[in-house]
């Protein structure tokens, strides 16, 4: 059956302080200016990934990352307590035989090749048995699995926003290092005591895994609900050693904390509050992401204040990049969920996943970094929905070496989508920000 492509318009956003020009952002890339690259054009690949084997169901996709071979890793939550939504894990049948075949949670970590085939999977799905402390939580992997990163040695790092650990695994799934202590979170007072990794506002535990102690910790050993990880392939500006680990710590401590490659504490960036270089008080992932740019800066997502906080690696605040101001005030968890960059040497374009408005925004990286006032996005794609190219709880994303974009979705979406970067001239139609006839010489026929 031939797939019929159609355009996804960028939605109008009822957010405070957004200029009309932004509300009418065009999804067709403008002609390139002399000496500048054309704005990136994407279309969704509705056939990526290929159907999962053995009746697997992923559940929510808590993190998306890419290795040196452009293989895509996702960390999934289907194995967790409550990770599948009925009839997932209850119903299912073999379409070849018509016989009942119960669906099941996929392995926690899945590796896809560029064609969308599953080439490997791993991760211990064990849960703490009933009657024991922390019953029902992930026994081995970080609880509330959240965020993944593949480092320059192709090791895979995983965090968890319902736990106090970040874990480093080999490419094939052998645990190599753990930073923090399982089920033990920083109290925010320097590590003299610890707290359970729970939401203090919930009776008896963390049914959603989100916690917040409303303080910024200085612990040299503990974390508090970490959301994301980045590993520096370059020498650390203080120690001179490669492999410093930057952790968005995250749902509890509201800081970026830095460890060396062996897990020894080095320093922290940011604090709690609404001022320059601070992250929002309260639940919801502030910072929700941490990404290292080739420009030597650290980019951290402050969802609650609709901005990306930018630091030097030693912790000096550089500036805040506003994304879609006013979104967080609508109660949508804000507009700055994740950031990544185009793969060219100077990272010309910055991509920001905005789960508050369900749009993937495209910015000129240099303009937003150097601008003295708000710089709106060049374009964007997506809207709330469940069709190919639409988003429900747009979450973390990653870019491969060809510039293709992979977007994971959590609550309600529960999937990974591939958006292929289109080269003009050629067929640029389809979901994404590519419209029919968007490339020279193409008539736009379906």
N, C-alpha and C positions, 0 to 999 in steps of 0.2 A: 504494500500500500504506500502510495506516495505521500510524504509528509507535506502538508500545506503550511507555509511560513506566514507569519503576520507580525506587525510591528507592535511592540510594547511601548506605549507612551510613558514618559516620565510623569508621575502623578503630581498634581498640585498639592502643596503641603500647607496645612493650616497651622503654621508655626509662627510664633511671635517674632517680629523684627526681620522677616525675610522679604527682600526686595522683589518687586513684580518681575524684574528680569530673571530672577532665580526661579520663580514659580513657573515661568514659561520657558525653562531651559530646553533647548532644542536637542533632539537625540541624533541628528545628522551631524557628523563631524564637519567643522568649518574648513574651508580651503587652507592649506598650510601657508603660514607666513614665510617670507624669504628667510632661509637659514634655520627654520624651525620644523620639527616633525609634525605630520598631520595627526590630528587627534585620533586615538585608537578607536577602532570599530570592531564590535564583537557580535557574534550570533551564537545562540545556544545550540548544543549538540544534543538532541532529544534521545539519542541512542547510546549515550555515554552516562554511566558505565553499562557494561553488559549485564544481563540478568544474573543475580547472585546464585551461587550453587546451593544445593542441599536444603532448599526452603529457608535460607537465612533471611532474617529481618534485622536491620541495623539498629532500629530505634533512633534516638537523637544522635546527631553527629556533633561531638563536642570539640573537635579540632581537625584541621586540614593542613597538611604540610607536604613538601616535595623533596625528593632525594637528588643525588647527583646525576641519576639516569633519567630524570624527569618522571619517575614513578611517583604516584600520588598516594599518600597515606591518609587514612581517616581513623580517628579514635571514636568509638561508638559507645552508646549507653544502653543498648538493648539488653545486655546481660545483667544490668543492675536491678535492684529491687524496684519494681514498678516500671521497668524499662520498656516493656512491650505494652501496647494498647490493644485490648481484645477487639477482633478475633486473632490478632497476632499472638503466637504462642499457644493458641487454643485450636483454631481451625487450620485448614490447609488440605490440599489433595495433590496427587501426582497427575498433571494434565495429560500425560501419555497413557496412563493406565486407568485413570478415573478412581483410583483407590485412595482412601484417606491417608494423608501423610502430613503429620502435624508440623506447622512452621515452628521455627526456633530462633533464638537470639544468635546473631552472628558472633564470631570471635571478636574480642574487644578492638583489635587493630587489624585493618585490612589494607593491603598494598595492591594498587592497580597499575598496570602498564599504560602506555599512551593510548592504546586502543580500548581501554576500559575493562580489560580482562583481570580477574583476580589472579595474582601471581604468588601471593603469600598471605598468610594470616597467622596471628599469634596473640598471646595475652592470657593470663590466668583469670578465668571468670569466677573464681571461688568467692563466696560470700561468708561473712562471719556467721557461724551457726546460732540458732535460737538459744536463748538462755545464757549467752556470753555477753560481756560488754561490747558495745558497738554492733550488736546483732543486726544482720541484714545489710551491713555496709560491705564495700569491696574489701576483701581480706588481704589481697596482695597489691593490686593496682590502686592508684589514688582514688579515693571515694569522690563521687561526683566528677568523673573524668572530664577534663577541660583543658584544651590547648594541646598542640603538639608542635615539635620543631625537629627538623633533621639537620644535624650540624655538619661541619666541613669534613668530618671523618665518617659520615653517613650513619652516625648513631642517632637514635630516636629518643627524644625527651617528651615526657608526658606529665601534666599537672592535674590537680583536682580541686575544684572549688568547694568541696565538702570534706577537706582533709588538710593535713599539715605537711604534705610532701610533694616534691618533684622528683621524678625518677628518670634515670638514663638507661636506655636499653641498647644492645647491639642491633644492627640492622635486621637480624633474624629473631630478636626477641629475648636475648639473655640479659638479665638485670646486671648492670655494671656499677651503678652508683645511686644512692638516695640522699637527697638533701632534705633535712627536716626529720621529724619523728611521726610515724603513723598514728593517727587519731589524737595527736597532741598539737595544740596550736599556741602561738605566741600570745601572751597576755598584753602585749603592747607596753610593758613597763621595764623592758630591758632584759627579759629572760629569767628573772629570779623565780618566777612561778609560771605555770602554764594553765591553759583553759581547754575544755573539750572543744572539738571542732564542730560546734553547733550554732544555730541561730538562737541568741539569748532570748528572743521574743517568743519562741515556741515552747510549749509545755513538754518538757522531757526529752527534747531532741531536735534534730534538724531534718524534718521530713523533706525539705527541699535542698538541704545542703548549704544554704547561704548563711554566712555568719558575719558579724560586725561588732568589734569591740570599741569602735569609735575612738581609737587611739592609734598612733603610729609607733610601731615597735622598733627597738634597737637591738633585738636579739641577735646573737651571733650563731645560733644553732637552729632556731625554730622559724616556721612560716605560719601564715594564717590564711587559709583558703586561696592558694595561688591559682591564677587564671591562665597564665601564658608564660612562655620561655623563649629566649633568644641566646644563642651562643656566638661569641665573637671569634672569627677566624684570625683576627689580627692581634698583635701584641697589646696587652693591657697598658693603658697610659700610666699606671702606677707601678705594677709589678713587672711589666715587660714580658709577661708570659702569655701565650695564646690560650684561647679556650675559656675566657671569663664567661660566667653564666649570669644572664640578666633575667630576673623573675618578676613578673607583674603580680605583686602580693598585696592585694588584689581585691578580694571580697571582704577581707578583714582588716589588713594593716594599712591599706591606702598608700603604698610606696612601691618603687622599683628597688629591689635589693640585689646586690651583686656578690657572687661567690667566685672563687677561682675554680679551675677545672677539677680540683680534688674535693670541692665542697667546703672550702674554708671561706668564712665571711670576709668581704673586702670593704663594702660601703653601701650606702643607700641613697636613692634619688627621690626627691619629692616628700610631701607630707600631707596631712589632712587639712582641708579647708577650702576656701573659695578664692584665695589669692593667687598670684603668679607662681606657677610650679606646684600648685597643690591639687589634690584629688578630692572629689566630693565625699563628704561624710554620708554614711548610710549604706544600705544594702545595694547590690546590683553590679559590682565589678568596676571598681575605680581604683587602680587601673585595670581595664579589661584586656588590654593587649600590650605587648612590648616588642618593638621591631628595631633592628639596627640598620641605619642607612649607610650607603657607601660614602656619604659625606662626613661620616664620623659621629653623627648625632644619634641619640636615642629617642625614639618616638613611642609615646605611651598614651593609650586611649582613656580619656576621662568621660565616660558615657554621661554621667550625671550633669556635666557642664558643657556638653556638646562640643568637645574640643579635643585636639591632640596636643599634649604637653611635650615639648621638645627640650632635651637636655644635652649637655656634653657628657662624655662617658665618665668624667670625674664628678658630675653632679650639678654643675652650674646650669641654671635655667636659661634657656635661649629665647623661647617664645611659646605662645599658645596659638594653635591653628584652629579657628572656629570651623565647624563643618556645616550644620544646618541649625543656626541659633533658634532657640525656642522649642525644639523638639522635646527635650526632657520635661519641660513644663506641662506637656500634654499627658504625662504619665506613661511614656512609651519606652523607658530606659534609655532615651537619648539617641543621638545620631552617630556617635563615634565608637564603633564596635571593634573594628580591626583596620589595619592599614598595611599596604604593601606597595611595591614600586615596579615600574616597567624594567625589563632586564637590560636595557642599554647601559653603557658605562656611567652616564651621569644621572640615571634614573629620572628621565624627563617627566614621567607622569606618576602621580600618586593615586592609588585606588583606595577608597574607604568604603567598607561595608557598613551600611546604615540600617540596622534592624528595627529602628523606630519608625522609619518611613518605608522600609522594604525596598531600598534602592541601592545599587552599587554606583557610587559617584566616581568621576574621573576629574582630577585636578591637575593643573600645571604645577609640578613639584616646586620649582624655583620661585614661581609667583607667590604661592601660599607661604613659603618659607621666608621670603624677603619682603612681602607686602606689609605696609604700615596700617592697613585697615582690612576689613573683610574682603576676601577674594572668593567669589562664587565658583562652583564647579564648572568645568568646560562642558560637561554633559553627564548623563547617567543612564542606567537602564534598570528595569525591573518595576514591579508594583506588587501590592499585596495580592496573593492568590496561590493557586496550586498547579496551574498549568506550567508546561516547560517554559523556563525563562522568567517565571514569577517567583516570588519569595514568601515564605512564611517562617518568621524568626530567622532571617538572614543572620549568620553568625560569623565564623572565622573563614578566611579564604587564603589562597596561595596562588602564585604566578609561576609558570614554568619558564624554561630558557627561551622558548619561542614567543612568549608573551601571552599565552593562553591563560585563562583565569578559571579557578575552581572554587566554587562557593558552597560551603556547608550550611545546613539549616538544622535547628534544634527543635524546640517545642512546636508541634503542629506540622513542621516541614519534614524533618526526619530523613534527609537525603543529602546527596552531593550532586551538584550540577557542573558541567563543563561549558565554558563560553570560549569559543574559538576566536582568536584574533584574525580578522579578515584583512587580506591585502588587496588594495585597489590598484588597477581596475580588476573587476571580477564580480562574482555574485555576492553581494553583501546583505541580501535580504534575510529576514528571520528575526526571532526574538533577540533581545539585546538592544543596543543602540544603533543597529544597522537597519536602515529603511529600504524598501523597494526602490531600485534605481539609485541607491546611495553611492554607487561607484560609476565613474565615467564609462560610457559605452554600454551600460546594462539597462535594459528596458524595464526591469522590475516585474516581468511576467512570472507567475507561479509555476 
